[in-house]
Structure formats: structure tokens, C-alpha cells
Amino acid sequence: MTLGRDILLWVAQGFGTGRIPFGPGTFGSLVGLLWFGVLLLPGSFGFYVIATCAGLLLSAWICGAGERILNQRDPGSIVFDEITAVPLCFVVWVMILASKNGAMPGPGVFVSERVWPLTLGVFVAFRFFDIVKPWPVKQSQSLRGGWGVTADDALAAVYVNVLVLATHGGQVLLAR
């Protein structure tokens, strides 16, 4: 039972990144960028959306278990919620590119020479909204268990998508 508990905590702590003593949420979000790239590989928007939603649901369970194991409410070392929320940050951008180009973008699009600064901007915006926690991001943390841990990151990702929509008329559409 201890091995299973240790593995569950290791996953909740972002495969170890949550144990980094400074900026664990940022390091967890970097792992989230890798998860984002993996979700793009099949080239299906339906798969991307379903896997993103499934990841968030799994996050609520795993983060809740991590809270129980550590006997703490939303401990900083639990970063699986950041990992699973990162693909949600990109959903509008991916939808715009898929619609414009008639196909899902691959992971390489987001790290290309012209586009990587925009990817960095989405990442920084997510970290900003996750740290500042504008309404209702902060309030969502009062949800019980892993739901509160995960909901604040999902709502921060919604803010990122609003920002992408507000600015998409220019640079977000660069990738082809």
C-alpha cells in the first residue's frame, strides 16, 4: 500500500517537479507544455479536447489524493493541476489554427522560430493568472478536495483563452 501511495504522491507532485524548492508551479507548468505537445501528436481536435478534459478530471482525483496523503490543503508541491491545465490554455489558439489551416497544428508549430515567443506569452499569462488569482480563480479554491486545487488552474486557463481571443487578430494566427 505504501508503494502505491508513494507513486500517487509522485504523480500529484508532477513526477517530482513539485518538490523543487522554488517555483514548483512553474516547473509543473513546464511539464504541462510537454503534455500539450503529446496531446497534439494524434492530429485530432476531438482527441485533444477529450484528453484535456479527462486530464482535468484525473487531476481533481490525483490532487485530492495528494492533499490527503500530505494532510494539507492545496500544498505547493502538488502541481499535477498545472500540468493538466496547460493544454486548456492553448485550446482557442489550437482551434483557430485548425480552422484556418484545415488541420491540427503539430507540436513543432508552437516552438517554431516565429511562434515560440507567443507560446512563451501563453505560458507567462497562465502563470500570471494562476499566481494573481483574479475573480473567480481564487474563490474556486474553496471547492472541496482536488476540485478546488484543479478548478483554479482551469479558470486561470480560461483567462488565458480570453486573452488569446482578444489578441488573436494579429500574431496568434501567424502559424501556418
Secondary structure as UniProt FT lines:
FT   HELIX           2..12
FT   HELIX           14..19
FT   HELIX           24..40
FT   TURN            41..42
FT   HELIX           45..70
FT   TURN            76..77
FT   HELIX           80..89
FT   HELIX           91..101
FT   HELIX           107..111
FT   TURN            113..115
FT   HELIX           116..132
FT   TURN            134..136
FT   HELIX           137..140
FT   TURN            141..142
FT   HELIX           146..167
FT   TURN            168..170
FT   HELIX           171..174
//
